[in-house]
Amino acid sequence: MLAATSWAARLRNGLARTRAALGGGLGALFGRAVVDEALFAELETALLQADCGVEATRVLLEGLRTRARKEQITQPPALKRALQEGLCALLAPLERPLDSGRAKPLVVMIAGVNGSGKTTSIGKLAKWFQGQGRSVLLAAGDTFRAAAREQLAAWGARNGVAVIAQNSGDAAAVVYDAAAAARARGIDVMIADTAGRLTTQLHLMEEIKKVKRVLAKALPGAPHEVLLVLDANTGQNALAQVKAFDEALGLTGLVLTKLDGTAKGGVVCAIARAHPVPLLFIGVGEGIDDLRPFSAAEFAEALLD
């Protein structure tokens, strides 16, 4: 219970800036005397400022207005509860548990732009899988940056897991060797890092497609998960990244990092409405345990609490 309470508090703190965007704290919006058109107008502005996006904001407010009329909601606290339920319904399609035992080895391929927190997230994911009782092997497929290999090796040492790496610049060769090692050693989960890239770097996007093809040749059915790591501070640009990487790789899930109080979390709503790739994990800090499975209900509650 203590751990759950601690996570709820960290999630709430992580969404502090989003709540601030919702009118300088919810007291300023839902502390009014009545529900009127001015309140709906302020809610619209606040949702847009929280990076929820135009379409998600429209859907949320249309649903809220309809419910307010139908249920004759006249008190702001009741409207707040209705908005929280609307948010939960909007985000529910993003919630999907990761089945770590459906293949052996389960191959998880990680993508993302430079600076998104990709390598750090891999280290935290390794710890999460270990918490599920799974053995883990890491593949240092970011061969463009020596620092990335060193960082991944440090996370491997911290978690007590092996890291397969090469000094060459061939990412495909690294992940192929790692897949063979994972199978030979009876490893449960293999996590493959890849070089960070912008969606406009077409030659690098082609290379990451090659990495995926090589994994499929190395192990039938692999990769079983293709996850995109997103920095919560990038705002609406995160949605553009989801669309581009999904088109290139066929994403199975997202990891949202750096939701630490300096970022707005409303972009999750925009993703849910415009391009609903499952959000498997969210990160709210630098600690090794600060990456947890996404819960729509927890997120909506923390956003409006």
C-alpha positions as CSV (number, residue, x, y, z in Angstrom):
1,M,0.0,0.0,0.0
2,L,2.9,2.3,0.8
3,A,4.4,1.8,-2.6
4,A,1.0,2.4,-4.3
5,T,0.5,5.6,-2.4
6,S,4.0,6.8,-3.2
7,W,3.4,6.1,-6.9
8,A,0.1,8.0,-6.8
9,A,1.8,11.0,-5.2
10,R,4.6,10.9,-7.7
11,L,2.2,10.8,-10.6
12,R,0.2,13.7,-9.2
13,N,3.4,15.7,-8.8
14,G,4.4,14.8,-12.3
15,L,1.2,16.3,-13.6
16,A,1.5,19.5,-11.6
17,R,2.1,21.6,-14.7
18,T,-0.8,20.1,-16.5
19,R,-3.1,20.9,-13.6
20,A,-1.7,24.4,-13.5
21,A,-2.6,24.8,-17.2
22,L,-6.1,23.8,-16.2
23,G,-6.8,27.3,-14.8
24,G,-4.0,27.8,-12.3
25,G,-5.2,24.9,-10.3
26,L,-8.6,23.4,-10.4
27,G,-9.9,25.5,-7.5
28,A,-9.9,28.4,-9.8
29,L,-12.2,26.6,-12.3
30,F,-14.4,24.3,-10.2
31,G,-14.6,26.6,-7.2
32,R,-17.2,28.7,-9.0
33,A,-20.8,29.0,-7.8
34,V,-22.5,27.6,-10.9
35,V,-21.9,25.8,-14.1
36,D,-22.3,28.3,-16.9
37,E,-21.0,29.0,-20.4
38,A,-18.1,31.0,-19.0
39,L,-16.9,27.8,-17.2
40,F,-17.0,25.8,-20.3
41,A,-15.1,28.5,-22.2
42,E,-12.4,28.5,-19.5
43,L,-12.2,24.7,-19.6
44,E,-11.7,24.8,-23.3
45,T,-8.8,27.2,-23.0
46,A,-7.3,25.3,-20.1
47,L,-7.4,21.9,-22.0
48,L,-5.7,23.4,-25.0
49,Q,-3.0,25.0,-22.9
50,A,-2.4,21.6,-21.3
51,D,-1.5,20.2,-24.7
52,C,-4.7,18.1,-25.1
53,G,-5.0,19.2,-28.7
54,V,-8.0,20.6,-30.6
55,E,-9.7,17.4,-31.4
56,A,-9.5,15.8,-28.0
57,T,-10.6,19.0,-26.4
58,R,-13.6,19.2,-28.7
59,V,-14.6,15.6,-27.9
60,L,-14.2,16.1,-24.1
61,L,-16.2,19.3,-24.0
62,E,-19.0,18.0,-26.3
63,G,-19.4,15.0,-24.0
64,L,-19.3,17.2,-20.9
65,R,-21.9,19.5,-22.3
66,T,-24.2,16.6,-23.3
67,R,-23.9,15.0,-19.9
68,A,-24.4,18.3,-18.0
69,R,-27.7,18.8,-19.9
70,K,-28.8,15.2,-19.5
71,E,-28.1,15.0,-15.8
72,Q,-28.9,18.6,-15.1
73,I,-25.4,19.2,-13.6
74,T,-25.4,22.7,-12.1
75,Q,-22.6,22.4,-9.5
76,P,-18.9,22.6,-10.5
77,P,-17.8,19.7,-8.3
78,A,-20.2,17.4,-10.1
79,L,-18.9,18.7,-13.4
80,K,-15.4,18.0,-12.3
81,R,-16.3,14.4,-11.6
82,A,-17.9,14.1,-15.0
83,L,-14.8,15.5,-16.7
84,Q,-12.6,13.0,-14.9
85,E,-14.9,10.2,-16.1
86,G,-14.8,11.6,-19.6
87,L,-11.0,11.7,-19.5
88,C,-10.8,8.2,-18.2
89,A,-13.1,7.0,-21.1
90,L,-11.0,8.9,-23.6
91,L,-7.7,7.4,-22.3
92,A,-9.0,3.8,-21.7
93,P,-8.1,2.6,-25.3
94,L,-4.4,3.4,-24.5
95,E,-4.3,1.0,-21.6
96,R,-2.9,-2.4,-22.4
97,P,-0.9,-4.6,-20.1
98,L,2.3,-6.0,-21.5
99,D,2.3,-9.9,-21.5
100,S,6.0,-10.6,-20.8
101,G,5.5,-14.4,-21.1
102,R,3.9,-14.8,-24.5
103,A,7.2,-15.6,-26.2
104,K,10.6,-16.7,-25.2
105,P,12.6,-14.7,-25.7
106,L,10.2,-11.8,-25.9
107,V,11.9,-9.3,-28.1
108,V,11.3,-5.7,-27.4
109,M,12.6,-3.1,-29.9
110,I,13.0,0.5,-28.6
111,A,12.9,3.6,-30.9
112,G,12.8,7.3,-30.3
113,V,14.5,10.6,-31.1
114,N,17.7,11.7,-29.4
115,G,17.2,13.0,-25.9
116,S,13.8,11.3,-25.4
117,G,15.1,9.2,-22.5
118,K,15.3,6.1,-24.6
119,T,18.4,4.4,-23.1
120,T,17.4,5.3,-19.5
121,S,13.9,3.9,-20.2
122,I,15.5,0.6,-21.3
123,G,17.3,0.3,-18.0
124,K,14.0,0.9,-16.1
125,L,12.2,-1.5,-18.3
126,A,14.8,-4.2,-17.6
127,K,14.2,-3.7,-13.9
128,W,10.4,-3.9,-14.4
129,F,10.7,-7.2,-16.3
130,Q,13.0,-8.5,-13.6
131,G,10.2,-7.6,-11.1
132,Q,8.0,-9.9,-13.2
133,G,10.4,-12.7,-12.6
134,R,11.9,-12.6,-16.1
135,S,15.6,-12.8,-17.1
136,V,16.7,-10.0,-19.4
137,L,19.4,-9.3,-22.0
138,L,20.1,-5.9,-23.5
139,A,21.3,-5.2,-27.1
140,A,23.3,-2.0,-27.6
141,G,21.9,-1.3,-31.0
142,D,22.6,2.5,-30.8
143,T,26.0,2.2,-32.6
144,F,26.2,5.8,-33.5
145,R,27.0,7.1,-30.1
146,A,29.7,5.4,-27.9
147,A,28.1,7.2,-25.0
148,A,24.9,5.3,-25.6
149,R,26.7,2.0,-25.4
150,E,28.4,3.1,-22.2
151,Q,25.1,4.2,-20.7
152,L,23.4,1.0,-21.6
153,A,26.3,-1.0,-20.1
154,A,26.0,1.0,-16.9
155,W,22.3,0.1,-16.7
156,G,23.1,-3.5,-17.4
157,A,25.6,-3.5,-14.5
158,R,23.1,-1.8,-12.3
159,N,20.4,-4.4,-13.0
160,G,22.8,-7.4,-13.2
161,V,22.0,-8.2,-16.8
162,A,24.3,-8.9,-19.8
163,V,24.7,-6.4,-22.6
164,I,25.6,-7.4,-26.1
165,A,27.5,-4.7,-27.9
166,Q,30.0,-4.2,-30.8
167,N,32.4,-1.5,-31.7
168,S,31.2,-1.5,-35.3
169,G,28.5,0.7,-36.7
170,D,26.2,-2.1,-37.8
171,A,23.2,-2.0,-35.6
172,A,21.6,-4.9,-37.4
173,A,24.6,-7.1,-36.6
174,V,24.4,-6.3,-32.9
175,V,20.7,-7.1,-32.6
176,Y,21.2,-10.3,-34.6
177,D,23.9,-11.5,-32.3
178,A,21.9,-10.5,-29.3
179,A,18.9,-12.5,-30.5
180,A,21.1,-15.6,-31.0
181,A,22.6,-15.1,-27.5
182,A,19.2,-14.7,-25.9
183,R,17.9,-17.9,-27.5
184,A,21.1,-19.9,-26.6
185,R,21.0,-18.7,-23.0
186,G,17.3,-19.3,-22.4
187,I,16.7,-15.6,-21.7
188,D,13.1,-14.5,-21.2
189,V,13.2,-10.9,-22.5
190,M,15.6,-9.2,-24.9
191,I,15.5,-5.4,-25.2
192,A,17.1,-3.9,-28.3
193,D,18.2,-0.2,-28.2
194,T,18.4,1.7,-31.5
195,A,20.0,4.9,-32.5
196,G,18.0,8.1,-31.8
197,R,16.8,9.7,-35.0
198,L,14.5,12.5,-36.2
199,T,11.6,11.5,-38.4
200,T,13.0,13.7,-41.1
201,Q,16.3,11.7,-41.3
202,L,15.1,9.3,-44.0
203,H,18.3,7.3,-44.2
204,L,18.2,6.6,-40.5
205,M,14.6,5.6,-40.6
206,E,15.4,3.1,-43.3
207,E,18.2,1.7,-41.1
208,I,15.8,1.1,-38.2
209,K,13.4,-0.7,-40.6
210,K,16.4,-2.9,-41.4
211,V,16.9,-3.6,-37.7
212,K,13.3,-4.8,-37.4
213,R,13.7,-7.0,-40.5
214,V,16.9,-8.6,-39.1
215,L,15.2,-9.3,-35.8
216,A,12.4,-11.1,-37.7
217,K,14.9,-13.2,-39.5
218,A,16.8,-14.0,-36.3
219,L,13.7,-15.1,-34.3
220,P,10.4,-15.9,-36.0
221,G,7.7,-13.5,-34.8
222,A,10.2,-10.9,-33.5
223,P,10.1,-8.2,-32.5
224,H,7.1,-8.9,-30.4
225,E,6.9,-5.3,-29.1
226,V,8.0,-2.1,-30.9
227,L,8.0,0.7,-28.4
228,L,8.5,4.4,-29.1
229,V,9.9,6.5,-26.2
230,L,8.4,10.0,-26.0
231,D,9.6,12.9,-24.0
232,A,6.6,14.5,-22.3
233,N,8.2,18.0,-22.7
234,T,7.8,17.9,-26.5
235,G,4.1,18.7,-26.4
236,Q,2.2,18.3,-29.6
237,N,5.3,17.2,-31.5
238,A,5.0,13.9,-29.6
239,L,1.9,13.2,-31.7
240,A,3.8,13.8,-34.9
241,Q,6.5,11.4,-33.7
242,V,3.9,8.7,-33.0
243,K,2.5,9.0,-36.5
244,A,5.8,8.9,-38.2
245,F,7.4,6.1,-36.3
246,D,4.1,4.1,-36.5
247,E,4.1,4.4,-40.2
248,A,7.7,3.3,-40.5
249,L,7.8,0.5,-37.9
250,G,4.2,-0.5,-36.9
251,L,4.4,0.5,-33.2
252,T,2.8,-1.7,-30.6
253,G,3.2,0.7,-27.7
254,L,4.5,3.9,-26.3
255,V,6.6,4.9,-23.3
256,L,6.1,8.5,-22.0
257,T,9.1,9.8,-20.0
258,K,10.1,12.9,-18.1
259,L,6.6,13.5,-16.7
260,D,8.2,15.1,-13.7
261,G,6.3,18.3,-13.1
262,T,8.0,20.4,-15.8
263,A,6.1,18.8,-18.6
264,K,2.4,18.9,-19.7
265,G,0.7,15.5,-19.8
266,G,-2.3,16.6,-21.9
267,V,-0.6,15.3,-25.1
268,V,-1.8,11.8,-23.9
269,C,-5.3,13.0,-24.7
270,A,-4.3,14.1,-28.1
271,I,-2.6,10.8,-28.9
272,A,-5.7,8.9,-27.6
273,R,-7.9,10.8,-30.0
274,A,-5.7,11.2,-33.1
275,H,-3.5,8.1,-33.1
276,P,-4.3,5.7,-30.2
277,V,-1.2,3.6,-30.0
278,P,-1.3,1.9,-26.5
279,L,0.7,3.8,-23.8
280,L,2.3,0.9,-22.0
281,F,4.5,2.8,-19.5
282,I,4.9,6.3,-18.0
283,G,7.9,7.7,-16.2
284,V,7.7,10.4,-13.5
285,G,11.3,10.6,-12.4
286,E,14.9,9.5,-12.6
287,G,14.7,6.6,-10.1
288,I,14.9,3.0,-11.4
289,D,11.4,2.4,-10.1
290,D,9.9,5.5,-11.6
291,L,8.5,3.8,-14.7
292,R,5.2,2.0,-14.3
293,P,2.4,0.6,-16.4
294,F,-0.1,3.2,-17.6
295,S,-3.5,3.3,-16.0
296,A,-6.2,5.5,-17.5
297,A,-8.1,5.8,-14.2
298,E,-5.0,6.7,-12.2
299,F,-3.9,9.3,-14.9
300,A,-7.3,11.0,-15.1
301,E,-7.5,11.1,-11.3
302,A,-4.0,12.6,-10.9
303,L,-4.7,15.1,-13.7
304,L,-7.7,16.6,-12.0
305,D,-7.1,15.9,-8.3
